[in-house]
Amino acid sequence: VAASRANGPAPNAGPSIQDYLSRPRPTWEEVKEIIERKKKGSRALADFEDQMNKNWKKELAKNREKLLGGVDKDKQKEVCFQFHPCLTF
């Protein structure tokens, strides 16, 4: 303990409080622009997800049609409700 005290106080590794308080900060206009850019990014992501959902629904419908294409209508009802015995006709 005495040896470490003899070396003096530990050097400051990070910025001082004065440095922290005097750092450059964005203006109110810049903050508004940043918020607007984030909103645009969110809208773009939402549009992309909507498009992907539409494509996925089309692909599911196509695969469903391919699987049920050779089945007649009565058989199709049976296939649709085979997992729900209370819903059979």
Secondary structure, 3 states (H helix, E strand, C coil): CHHHHHCCCCCCCCCCHHHHHCCCCCCHHHHHHHHHHHHHHHHHHHHHHHHHHHHHHHHHHHHHHHHHCCCCHHHHHHHHCCCCHHHCC
